[in-house]
Amino acid sequence: MRLLSTGKAAAKLNVAVATLRRWHQQGLLVPSCRTIGGHRRDQRDAVRATIGMGPAVTGKTICYARVSS
């Protein structure tokens, strides 16, 4: 389980930190835990699901392109 800070999660989602905090308050994205200092931590897979990517897939992606002139 990989946890992201609020700043890193906001960067992955391409939104402002304030927007991510508002989503937490509205329940659109539920933080998985809080640190001893009270900082929110989000699971990487939950953040990826929010942007429609789904959980990380292991493996290789191979792309082949041929251009003729």
N, CA and C atoms as an extended XYZ file, in Angstrom:
207
Properties=species:S:1:pos:R:3:atomname:S:1:resname:S:1:resid:I:1 pbc="F F F"
N         0.860       -1.178        0.000 N   MET     1
C         0.000        0.000        0.000 CA  MET     1
C         0.901        1.233        0.000 C   MET     1
N         0.814        2.000       -1.053 N   ARG     2
C         1.620        3.215       -1.183 CA  ARG     2
C         0.749        4.409       -0.831 C   ARG     2
N         1.225        5.236        0.099 N   LEU     3
C         0.482        6.405        0.537 CA  LEU     3
C         1.104        7.667       -0.042 C   LEU     3
N         0.250        8.597       -0.428 N   LEU     4
C         0.691        9.871       -0.984 CA  LEU     4
C         0.289       11.003       -0.047 C   LEU     4
N         1.143       12.005        0.047 N   SER     5
C         0.786       13.198        0.804 CA  SER     5
C        -0.265       13.981        0.023 C   SER     5
N        -0.871       14.948        0.665 N   THR     6
C        -1.894       15.747        0.013 CA  THR     6
C        -1.320       16.491       -1.192 C   THR     6
N        -0.130       17.032       -1.053 N   GLY     7
C         0.491       17.754       -2.153 CA  GLY     7
C         0.790       16.866       -3.349 C   GLY     7
N         1.319       15.666       -3.093 N   LYS     8
C         1.632       14.751       -4.191 CA  LYS     8
C         0.365       14.216       -4.845 C   LYS     8
N        -0.666       13.951       -4.032 N   ALA     9
C        -1.937       13.482       -4.595 CA  ALA     9
C        -2.571       14.572       -5.454 C   ALA     9
N        -2.510       15.825       -4.990 N   ALA    10
C        -3.054       16.938       -5.766 CA  ALA    10
C        -2.297       17.100       -7.078 C   ALA    10
N        -0.994       16.917       -7.047 N   ALA    11
C        -0.198       17.025       -8.267 CA  ALA    11
C        -0.568       15.912       -9.249 C   ALA    11
N        -0.764       14.697       -8.767 N   LYS    12
C        -1.157       13.589       -9.646 CA  LYS    12
C        -2.522       13.838      -10.271 C   LYS    12
N        -3.441       14.435       -9.489 N   LEU    13
C        -4.781       14.716       -9.985 CA  LEU    13
C        -4.845       16.008      -10.786 C   LEU    13
N        -3.752       16.777      -10.775 N   ASN    14
C        -3.683       18.051      -11.493 CA  ASN    14
C        -4.724       19.043      -10.975 C   ASN    14
N        -4.864       19.094       -9.650 N   VAL    15
C        -5.760       20.044       -9.002 CA  VAL    15
C        -4.984       20.744       -7.888 C   VAL    15
N        -5.549       21.809       -7.365 N   ALA    16
C        -4.924       22.525       -6.258 CA  ALA    16
C        -5.108       21.745       -4.961 C   ALA    16
N        -4.233       21.977       -4.008 N   VAL    17
C        -4.321       21.316       -2.711 CA  VAL    17
C        -5.647       21.661       -2.031 C   VAL    17
N        -6.090       22.914       -2.183 N   ALA    18
C        -7.366       23.325       -1.588 CA  ALA    18
C        -8.535       22.532       -2.176 C   ALA    18
N        -8.473       22.231       -3.466 N   THR    19
C        -9.521       21.429       -4.104 CA  THR    19
C        -9.529       20.026       -3.529 C   THR    19
N        -8.356       19.440       -3.328 N   LEU    20
C        -8.266       18.095       -2.759 CA  LEU    20
C        -8.800       18.077       -1.328 C   LEU    20
N        -8.493       19.095       -0.555 N   ARG    21
C        -9.022       19.175        0.815 CA  ARG    21
C       -10.544       19.298        0.804 C   ARG    21
N       -11.074       20.064       -0.157 N   ARG    22
C       -12.523       20.191       -0.268 CA  ARG    22
C       -13.157       18.844       -0.632 C   ARG    22
N       -12.512       18.096       -1.534 N   TRP    23
C       -13.006       16.762       -1.887 CA  TRP    23
C       -13.002       15.838       -0.680 C   TRP    23
N       -11.981       15.979        0.179 N   HIS    24
C       -11.945       15.186        1.409 CA  HIS    24
C       -13.127       15.546        2.312 C   HIS    24
N       -13.397       16.830        2.450 N   GLN    25
C       -14.503       17.269        3.310 CA  GLN    25
C       -15.850       16.830        2.747 C   GLN    25
N       -15.999       16.821        1.422 N   GLN    26
C       -17.253       16.438        0.792 CA  GLN    26
C       -17.414       14.927        0.685 C   GLN    26
N       -16.349       14.183        0.942 N   GLY    27
C       -16.412       12.732        0.870 CA  GLY    27
C       -16.205       12.170       -0.528 C   GLY    27
N       -15.786       12.997       -1.472 N   LEU    28
C       -15.540       12.509       -2.830 CA  LEU    28
C       -14.286       11.645       -2.894 C   LEU    28
N       -13.315       11.959       -2.071 N   LEU    29
C       -12.090       11.175       -1.953 CA  LEU    29
C       -11.801       11.039       -0.465 C   LEU    29
N       -11.813        9.818        0.012 N   VAL    30
C       -11.640        9.576        1.447 CA  VAL    30
C       -10.171        9.265        1.718 C   VAL    30
N        -9.524       10.052        2.598 N   PRO    31
C        -8.130        9.749        2.922 CA  PRO    31
C        -8.047        8.410        3.652 C   PRO    31
N        -7.005        7.641        3.373 N   SER    32
C        -6.904        6.319        3.976 CA  SER    32
C        -6.476        6.390        5.439 C   SER    32
N        -5.704        7.412        5.800 N   CYS    33
C        -5.296        7.552        7.205 CA  CYS    33
C        -4.800        8.971        7.444 C   CYS    33
N        -4.491        9.225        8.689 N   ARG    34
C        -3.870       10.490        9.074 CA  ARG    34
C        -2.615       10.173        9.874 C   ARG    34
N        -1.615       11.020        9.726 N   THR    35
C        -0.380       10.835       10.478 CA  THR    35
C        -0.590       11.309       11.908 C   THR    35
N         0.413       11.120       12.732 N   ILE    36
C         0.335       11.576       14.121 CA  ILE    36
C         0.134       13.090       14.172 C   ILE    36
N         0.712       13.805       13.221 N   GLY    37
C         0.576       15.258       13.153 CA  GLY    37
C        -0.735       15.726       12.545 C   GLY    37
N        -1.589       14.793       12.085 N   GLY    38
C        -2.885       15.150       11.534 CA  GLY    38
C        -2.909       15.338       10.024 C   GLY    38
N        -1.814       15.007        9.343 N   HIS    39
C        -1.758       15.161        7.896 CA  HIS    39
C        -2.475       13.996        7.217 C   HIS    39
N        -3.216       14.313        6.164 N   ARG    40
C        -3.940       13.279        5.420 CA  ARG    40
C        -2.991       12.523        4.501 C   ARG    40
N        -3.265       11.238        4.339 N   ARG    41
C        -2.541       10.406        3.389 CA  ARG    41
C        -3.552        9.645        2.555 C   ARG    41
N        -3.343        9.643        1.245 N   ASP    42
C        -4.245        8.964        0.322 CA  ASP    42
C        -3.538        7.764       -0.291 C   ASP    42
N        -4.284        6.704       -0.529 N   GLN    43
C        -3.719        5.547       -1.205 CA  GLN    43
C        -3.518        5.874       -2.674 C   GLN    43
N        -2.411        5.436       -3.228 N   ARG    44
C        -2.102        5.714       -4.628 CA  ARG    44
C        -3.175        5.138       -5.546 C   ARG    44
N        -3.660        3.933       -5.248 N   ASP    45
C        -4.669        3.313       -6.112 CA  ASP    45
C        -5.993        4.077       -6.065 C   ASP    45
N        -6.341        4.657       -4.911 N   ALA    46
C        -7.567        5.451       -4.809 CA  ALA    46
C        -7.447        6.726       -5.640 C   ALA    46
N        -6.271        7.327       -5.632 N   VAL    47
C        -6.044        8.533       -6.430 CA  VAL    47
C        -6.115        8.185       -7.915 C   VAL    47
N        -5.509        7.072       -8.300 N   ARG    48
C        -5.545        6.652       -9.702 CA  ARG    48
C        -6.977        6.342      -10.133 C   ARG    48
N        -7.773        5.756       -9.256 N   ALA    49
C        -9.165        5.454       -9.585 CA  ALA    49
C        -9.970        6.739       -9.750 C   ALA    49
N        -9.621        7.778       -8.995 N   THR    50
C       -10.321        9.050       -9.100 CA  THR    50
C       -10.145        9.662      -10.484 C   THR    50
N        -8.966        9.501      -11.070 N   ILE    51
C        -8.737       10.068      -12.397 CA  ILE    51
C        -9.040        9.051      -13.497 C   ILE    51
N        -9.579        7.902      -13.123 N   GLY    52
C       -10.017        6.920      -14.103 CA  GLY    52
C        -8.939        5.993      -14.617 C   GLY    52
N        -7.842        5.898      -13.912 N   MET    53
C        -6.757        5.041      -14.370 CA  MET    53
C        -6.844        3.627      -13.818 C   MET    53
N        -7.517        3.441      -12.716 N   GLY    54
C        -7.580        2.120      -12.109 CA  GLY    54
C        -6.289        1.795      -11.394 C   GLY    54
N        -6.199        0.632      -10.778 N   PRO    55
C        -4.977        0.270      -10.070 CA  PRO    55
C        -3.804        0.085      -11.019 C   PRO    55
N        -2.631        0.226      -10.479 N   ALA    56
C        -1.426        0.092      -11.293 CA  ALA    56
C        -1.312       -1.330      -11.831 C   ALA    56
N        -0.976       -1.417      -13.084 N   VAL    57
C        -0.824       -2.716      -13.733 CA  VAL    57
C         0.664       -2.995      -13.872 C   VAL    57
N         1.057       -4.189      -13.463 N   THR    58
C         2.456       -4.544      -13.619 CA  THR    58
C         2.654       -5.182      -14.978 C   THR    58
N         3.781       -4.959      -15.551 N   GLY    59
C         4.070       -5.520      -16.857 CA  GLY    59
C         4.710       -4.476      -17.746 C   GLY    59
N         4.854       -4.830      -19.001 N   LYS    60
C         5.488       -3.935      -19.952 CA  LYS    60
C         4.495       -3.516      -21.019 C   LYS    60
N         4.675       -2.322      -21.511 N   THR    61
C         3.899       -1.832      -22.638 CA  THR    61
C         4.864       -1.621      -23.789 C   THR    61
N         4.546       -2.225      -24.896 N   ILE    62
C         5.416       -2.131      -26.065 CA  ILE    62
C         4.631       -1.455      -27.181 C   ILE    62
N         5.248       -0.483      -27.802 N   CYS    63
C         4.602        0.241      -28.898 CA  CYS    63
C         5.495        0.140      -30.116 C   CYS    63
N         4.909       -0.169      -31.232 N   TYR    64
C         5.652       -0.251      -32.486 CA  TYR    64
C         4.989        0.679      -33.481 C   TYR    64
N         5.775        1.503      -34.112 N   ALA    65
C         5.246        2.412      -35.133 CA  ALA    65
C         6.187        2.391      -36.321 C   ALA    65
N         5.608        2.373      -37.493 N   ARG    66
C         6.390        2.380      -38.710 CA  ARG    66
C         5.936        3.544      -39.574 C   ARG    66
N         6.888        4.313      -40.012 N   VAL    67
C         6.591        5.458      -40.861 CA  VAL    67
C         7.296        5.256      -42.174 C   VAL    67
N         6.527        5.322      -43.233 N   SER    68
C         7.144        5.213      -44.561 CA  SER    68
C         7.174        6.595      -45.204 C   SER    68
N         8.209        6.815      -45.958 N   SER    69
C         8.330        8.133      -46.590 CA  SER    69
C         8.000        8.072      -48.065 C   SER    69
